[in-house]
């Protein structure tokens, strides 16, 4: 029912007006929504590149793997086995931690979170990737925690640059908090000293650091490709086919080896494509991701029609190079007989690519021929393999009118007229560019299907090998049970989420046991923690994770980096105030442009007082009575002068007495004399 302005009633009748009895309520914002910033196995779930640098919310590991793929390469360099094929040592160089940190987040009670993929796993992490990911995150309001475990691989000083960048964002937005990791150095004391010297002095109350690293029970995710050529017996590399005399199993290993070769870079003599790729050791997915990103960055935003001949020529040549990459990759595939038809993966891939080309051009016919020759459809001159290495000028000049009409759309230049120069006109380019967009989209659909197909082939190979080669299964099981060592930030984010859900954000996230943690890389004692907890020089407190006999491994610190501050010394106090500030801020939005008068002031004050009273009842505020715990002031002569009102300002002052953790419990004992 709409409200009626009684002063405007002109028609006789009976009118009903409902008078609100209660002040508006404040909805409390979420407090433990972490944003993980780091590298992923994939970021192309919906469209190519659409999740790259796009913060994406999810609530389970299943969702993560469906959007971003699985674990990174475990970085195994050597697996040593004895004469009985028992694994005696696993050597590895781990590069990326975010996937397993997310696993630890969920294992320790985490729920909803955001993932910011800053790219596929590169050979070397780059500081710019993390800064770009943080820039993307800045635009999202819901995340309340920031962590980036992969950044430890940047080393000193780049890690600290990223940490300062994240702290700056927290200070600017005032609605999020950082969980920071330190470097794991051979001399543990040098690690925290390096951290204090380089993390800076700005916005320290918006972050907390934890140490040492955690030894977890997660185990490694490994396949044959991770172990190929890395199994050693008595110092000699062993081919897994040597563990069996069964011809069928040996053939299976050979087929699997060929499969892994097929997924790697093939035919490095494609000059144009080599100029696009960053290296010759990329697998098909990495190559395609690079080409997709190149397309999106270079061509997808071109106007249609473009008035630049050079842009037009570049996109024609680019699509040609992409076609040749797929053509040559498929042509060099091996034949598989173990798990499929006579041509196996090769036939499937050829059909997918050929069908995508014909679909893009609106043609039909038998699949099988993959190159642009298939699109000629009876043109006077067919392309020869020499054009695979053509320069741009030669390539563009090679098309006849019939070929232009068939491949790129009707109504293009007359016979023997090339586009290398002033033609075609803008109107002609306008008809051509959508065809290129369609062609690239069809290529992408085909490659997506190919990648899904290769995943099925690999899963079948892996399962067959585990069933038919007991020695391989024995090695895999042993390697999978290898302890994973991780930076603590992901696990701590799970602790924050659990404590917030069960006790409230005002409870310090400490004296809490860690799930899935079997050990620590360094055992901290009281003397060590004294150096961490209180730093008289800079005040940069570092929280310890400690092992206690009979209690397990506990978080044993609750301080922000601003450890000497009386206002924001504790993590719980800082995060509690972030929650209150953000909740009240969002609720107050409804009063923007309301009359700046006593009626509005009363409603605002009642709304905030009700909210703070509920928090006091839950134990979030100190004091035996609400008036001892908080106050809310708003009004002329209290928080505003008449000039403020004239300038449209409604100023509200809120005072809080948040509870602080009992960090030091002191028991005083004394002896007394007998009194009787």
Secondary structure as UniProt FT lines:
FT   HELIX           6..8
FT   STRAND          34..40
FT   TURN            48..51
FT   STRAND          56..58
FT   HELIX           61..68
FT   STRAND          76..81
FT   TURN            83..84
FT   STRAND          87..92
FT   HELIX           98..107
FT   TURN            108..109
FT   STRAND          113..120
FT   HELIX           127..138
FT   STRAND          145..147
FT   HELIX           149..154
FT   TURN            156..157
FT   HELIX           158..173
FT   STRAND          177..181
FT   HELIX           188..198
FT   HELIX           204..206
FT   STRAND          207..211
FT   STRAND          214..216
FT   HELIX           224..227
FT   TURN            228..229
FT   STRAND          231..233
FT   TURN            234..235
FT   STRAND          236..237
FT   HELIX           240..243
FT   HELIX           247..262
FT   TURN            268..269
FT   HELIX           271..276
FT   HELIX           284..298
FT   TURN            299..301
FT   HELIX           309..331
FT   HELIX           344..361
FT   HELIX           372..375
FT   HELIX           385..389
FT   HELIX           392..397
FT   HELIX           401..408
FT   TURN            415..416
FT   HELIX           426..468
FT   HELIX           470..480
FT   STRAND          484..486
FT   HELIX           489..502
FT   TURN            505..506
FT   STRAND          512..513
FT   TURN            515..516
FT   STRAND          517..520
FT   HELIX           526..533
FT   TURN            536..538
FT   STRAND          543..548
FT   TURN            549..551
FT   STRAND          552..555
FT   TURN            563..564
FT   HELIX           571..588
FT   HELIX           589..591
FT   TURN            592..593
FT   HELIX           598..617
FT   TURN            618..619
FT   HELIX           626..629
FT   STRAND          630..634
FT   TURN            637..639
FT   HELIX           642..646
FT   TURN            647..648
FT   STRAND          652..656
//
